[in-house]
Amino acid sequence: MSGSPHDDRVIALALANQMRKYAHAPEFAPAVDDYWTVDWFRRQIPSERAVGSTQIGLHNVRGTRRMS
């Protein structure tokens, strides 16, 4: 065996350190404070998929009794 018995740990640390720039964790994302900006309004608009799948009056039920 040539080298130190801790070579695998050194290599693993070097690889982990190089991959840190590609790791995206949501808890480390910066908070966005864009209230009342154009981007905030754009996020308030429902997506095309959500608009197409919603039907007005979908859950309304008409009674069979008639009012006289």
N, C-alpha and C positions, 0 to 999 in steps of 0.2 A: 504494500500500500504506500503510495507516495502522497505527500501532503499531509495536511492536518485532518484529524477525524471529524472536524466540524466544517469541512468544506461544503457539505450539502446544505447546512444552515446558512452559510454565507451566500451561496448561490440563490437559495430561496428568498433571502432578504433582499438581494439585488434585484431579482425578478419582481418581487412585490413592490419594491420602490419604483421601478420603471413603469409598472402597470397602474400606479396610483392616479396618473393623469387621465386614464381611461375609465375610471370608476365613477359612476354617477349615482349618488345616493340622495334620495329626496330630502332627507333630514339635513343635508348639508347645502341644499340649494338656497340661494339668497332670497329673502322675502321681497316680494314686489309690491310696492306701494304706489299703484297707479290709479287710484280712485278718481273717477270723473275725467279720465283721459280717453282718447280715441280707442286705445287698446282695451280699456275696461268696457266701453260700450260694445266693441266688437265681440267680446266674450259673452255679453248678455244676449246676443242674438242666437236663437236656437239653430243648430246645424240643419242642413238640408234633410238629413235622414230623420231627424226628430220631427220636422215639420210634416214630412210625407207620411209618417206613421201615426199621426194624431188625427182622429176624426172628431169633429165637433158633435156633441150629443151622443157619443158612443155608449155611455152608461145610462142614458135616460130611458125610462120605461113608461110607456103610456098605459093607463088603466083601460079595462074593457068596458067599464061603466060609463054611460053617457049622462051628462048633466042635462036635465030638462028644464 
